[in-house]
């Protein structure tokens, strides 16, 4: 800490010295060097040093403002996968595991809500687990599953569907679902499969190709 403080003060001193030399050179070139008093020069250098001290905080402030408006949906995929892997390692109960994973997915992608439909197994009936999403009515769910049967992709995003998939887009709009992920995997030595449903992003922006790549990894 002491070494860092000394380095910081040295940098400020160097900056002040360079600013003073530059100020003197400009004033001399303009023929006004003689009109600058020692007090004027000290004041100019002090202003420069205060500006240098304030710059990092000012930059961070405007970075936060810029990120809020232009990078609202930005995230670090590595942090996301670290959180998911930690959840997989710590949660043994499938209900708790899925709910926590849904929260992580929704918060990372800035989705309004998320839900998972887990197909019935030898041990459990079919389940609907949600994060901030009401359960779909059975007719809507059957209609949705029937519609997406015609699409073989792991991730289905309404905004990117071709015209030939108008029926899927229409059904997704009816149930207010923006993206669907086919999920398959093994948990507690049992095969688990189903669907991941996501509503639209809170920002109103569409899901990006990067989001789709992340969701494809989730579906595997």
N, C-alpha and C positions, 0 to 999 in steps of 0.2 A: 504493500500500500504506500509506503514511504517512497519507494523508487518510482511508483506510478505518479505520485504527487509531484516529485521533483521533475519528472519528465514532462508533466503537464505544465508546470510553471515555466520550465525552460522553453517549451513550445510557445507559450504566450509571450515570453520575453523576446524570443526570436521574431515572432509576428509583429510585436510592437516596434522593434528595431527596423525591420524591413519596411513597415508602414511609414516610419519616420523618414527613412532614407528616400522612399518613393515620393512622399509629400514634399520633401525639400527639393528633390530633383525636378518635380513638376513646377513648383513655385519658382525655382531658379530659371527654368526654361521660359516661363511666362514673365520673367522679370519682376516677380513679386516676392522673392525670397526675403528681401530686406524688410518687407512690410509685415512679415509674420513674427510675432513676439514669441518668446519662450513659452509664455502661458498659452498662446494659440496652439503651438505645436503639442504641448502636453495635453490640451483638451482634445485635439484631433486624435492623438494616439489613444487616449482614454476611451473615446467613443469607439474606436476600432476594436479595442480589447473587449469592451462590454458587448459589442456586436458579436465578436467571436465566441464569447461565453454563452450568449443567448442563442446562437445559431442552432446547436444540436436540439435544444428544447423546442425551438420554433419549427425546425424541420420535422421532429417527431409529431408535433401538433398537426401540421399540414399533411403529413403522411397518413395520420389517422383519419382526417377528413377525406382525403383522396381515396383511401381504401374503403371508407364507408360508402362512397358514391360510385366508385368505378371498379372496385374489386370485392364487392359484397359476397360473391359466391366463391372466392378463392379459398383453397385449403391445401394442406400438405398430405398427399397420399400416404406417405410413410407413417405419419402420426396416426392416420386412420387405421392402417393395417396393424400397427402396434396395439392400438386400443382393441381391435377385434381379436387379435391373437391373445391378448391378456384375458379378455372375456371368455374365450374358448377354453383357456387353461384353468380359469378360476371357477366357472359356473358348471355345476353338474346337473342341475335341474333344467330341463329343456325349456320350460316356460320362462324362467328367469333369464336364461341365456338368450333366447330369441328376443325378449322384450328389451334387454340391455343392448343387444346388437341393433335392433330397430332404432333405438334412441340415438346410438352413435351414427348410424347411417343417415337418419333424418337431420341431425344437427350438423354433420359434415357437409351434406349436400344442400343444406338450408331448405329442406323440404317441409311443407306444412305438416305432413304427418306420414306415417308408414305403417304397414301391417304385413303380416305373414299368414299364409294359409298352409298349414302342415297337413299333408295327406295322412289318412289313417294308417296305422301300422297294426301289427299283431298284438301290440300292447296298449295302444291308445286310439281313441276315435279321432276323427278329423277335428282340427282345432284352428280357431281364428285368434291370433294374438296381435294386438295393435298397440301402437304408440300414437296417442292423440287422434285416433281415427275410429269412428263408430263402425260397428260390425255391419258388413254388407248383408242385405236381404238375400235369402237363398235364391230366389229367381234371378236377381241381378248377378249373383256369383256364378250360377249355372250358365247364364247368357255370356258372361265374360269368358269363362273357360271354353265354351263352345266356339266363341269367336276367335280366340287366340290359337286354337288347335290348327288353324290354317297357316300359322306363321311359325317357322322352325327356329327362329333366332332365340338366343338365350335372353337377350334384353330387347324389349319392345317399347319404344318411346313414341307416343302419339304424334309428336311434331315431325318425326322422320319417316312416317309410314308412307309407302307408295300409294298411288291411287287405287291399285288393285286390292289394297287392304282398307278401303273406306269403311267396310262393315266393322272392322276392329276399332278403327278410330271413333266411329259413331258410338259403339258400346262403351268404350273407355270414357268418352265425354259424358255419356248418360250416368255413369257411376262415379264421375269426377276423379278418374285415375289418370295420371300423366305418364307413368312408366311402370312396366311389369318386368320382373326378373324370374326366370325359371331357376329354382334352386335345388341342388342335389348334393348330398354329402353324407358323412358318417359321424354320428355322435353317440358316445357311450357304446361303441361297438354295434350300433344299430343304424341301418340306412334311414336317412331322413330326406324327404323330398317335398316340394311344394312351390308356392309362389310368393314373391315379395312384391308388394304393391306400394307405390309412392304417389302422393299427390303432387301438385305443382310446387315449384320453388316459391318461397316467400317473396322473393324479389320480383317475381313475374317473368324472369328470364327463362328461356328453355334449357333443358338439360343439354350439356355440351358433349362433344365426342370424348373428352376426357372423363366426364361423369359416366358415360356408357362403358368405357374401358374399365373403370373401377367397379361398376356393377357386374360386368362380365366376370371379373375375378371373384366377386362375392358369390356369383351363381355356381361357380365350379366346386 
